[in-house]
Amino acid sequence: MKKARKARVSAIAALSTTAMLSGCVTNVEESTPEGWQQIAPEAVPEIAAMVNDEDGVLTVGTNPPFAPFQLKDHQGNIIGVEMDLAHAMASVMGLEFKAVEQDFSMILPAVQSGQLDMGASGFTDNEERRANFDFVNYLYAGIQWAKRTESDIEVDPSNPCGLTVAVQRTTISDTDDVRPKEEACGGDLTVLSYDTSDNAALALLMGRAQALSADSPVTAWAVERSNGEMELVGEIFDAAPYGMAVPKDSNLGPAAAAALQYLIDEGYYQEILEQWGITDGLVEEAMINERPI
């Protein structure tokens, strides 16, 4: 029992690290994967010429933690695969890169009002959002569930009635996965919604929830860092494109897509994602709203 408790404490500490990094903490783990390096190619003149940016800075709104897409290191810097990718795209466009932390619900309105150039916070590109924004697609991901490894409770994502499920508030897992299932179960499904994916995963690990629903790379990241205390359940479902949001019909969309295409052609794109353990769902060509440029 002591050994199992020690493993759980270690797993909780690992998953808690990114959630606490904005405060005063000690003994934090290194947030970047082993061997990580910043990839910032030289500007490509013909792509830089497509950009009309007065201050020369690509301001990107994001809402950490949503590992591995965005999280904070021990110095409070916002890092993650999406930040690395946006940084590299900015470099190709001849722009400086600046990550701006915002509440998730305020990122798209800030892009629409011009306070931000781009939103990059694990946004699923769907028809509703496309009405007001263009999305530069860079990955396909779905929903993946997880459970505690030692739990004897059966967890079936297709029939979760009777379970308590943790999610991050306002994500697709919340709005499109568990809420409709809650209604289908006639209320016999308890949804615990949290402000971050880290806290949702902690709820599962600490026994407050019996299952976790999150975007597939997010669930895989949490399971990998749980020291064997959590495991994936079922298959990935409802795969959809992830995209970086830009103002509708702006010149930034084609320029950012051209920068992404350059990263794909030169192998930088694959290298960036692989550094964060993402090898599935990669796009073969840059797209805007799932249409090739």
Disulfide bonds with the S-S distance in Angstrom:
Cys161-Cys185 2.07
